Amino acid sequence: MTETADTSADIESLRQMVHMLRDEHARIEQELADPEVHANPGTARRLTRRYAELEKIVTCWNALSSTQEDLQACRELADDDASFAQELPALEEQRGQLLSELRDLLVPRDPDDDRDALVEIKAGEGGEESALFASDLLRMYQRWADRRGWSSEVIDITLSDLGGAKDVTLAIKAKDDGAYGWLKFEGGVHRVQRVPVTESQGRIHTSAAGVIVFPEVDEPGEIEIDDNDLRIDVYRSSGPGGQSVNTTDSAVRITHVPTGIVASCQNEKSQLQNKAAALRILRARLLAAQAAEAAAEADDRRRSQVRTVDRSERIRTYNFPENRIADHRSGYKAYNLDQVLAGDLDPVVESCRALDRAQRLEEAQ
């Protein structure tokens, strides 16, 4: 049994790609050993994430190189000892798996995948029922975060009369794997089919809620904002039905005048706290806007995130009578909606991640 020319050329091509990344891996390892780097949490976080990504590539390449050496040794000895020939199929299978894994790791990634995420959920068509469904989505993401060992924090929320969420901003942070790399596939319109609590005749209604996901800025200085470019309005925060929830003008709305991007927050009791939260949201939106502008001439994947809550542009359907969850991009379908809403979201999102990886791999070839 001999090495095929295609396999040999493939491994050599991968070796050249990995060689440059191994140099970067070594350089970042040295930088992380410098205490001054850790004095800047944002820089340290970005370097740590990049190092973890490169570590997977280097580890896989080392395993592939070792397997390749074992294969060559077995081939050389197989003519004299049949026991070595028996090892060849298993080694070839292992090499094939490692080649596939390495190709997957080398597929160009979204540079924002390793960031934390801000998730905005907005009630759409369907009135009160849509707001109640938006609150269901909020709980689903919170439970999913708990399952994965992530932390979640509601930055801002506006409630409806029945306790639903008209508008909510949720921050999700991951310890190792970037939250945005998973949550970005949630961006779009989510459609629900069920009997609303407000329906007295037992009829099934269809409504929708919109989700927008932004990568979060690691540190304030990463996105430079000139104070002169900001228009800051303060107003009295309101609760369900527009009723006032406090007697001071603590809610804050910030407009970035050059871009027209707006962020607001009324969840905190302090005007300063609301201003800080609104700036946090504004930075994330500006980061996403910059990335979209930079990729304007390419296939910008953020365009799939629907900015208007229109039921005709849905990405997923939640059918309560059938206990069915269906993702319209990947074709995923299962009859465990109750478990998904309880936080078992991994299989649904992984179907979108697998589709994305396949598309990126095809584009890279």
PyMOL commands that set and color helices and strands:
alter all, ss='L'
color gray80, all
select helices_A, chain A and resi 5-32+37-39+41-78+82-106+128-147+180-186+220-222+227-229+240-242+271-294+301-304+311-313+337-341+346-364
alter helices_A, ss='H'
color red, helices_A
select strands_A, chain A and resi 117-123+151-159+165-173+188-194+205-215+230-235+251-256+261-265+314-319+324-327+333-334
alter strands_A, ss='S'
color yellow, strands_A
deselect
rebuild
show_as cartoon
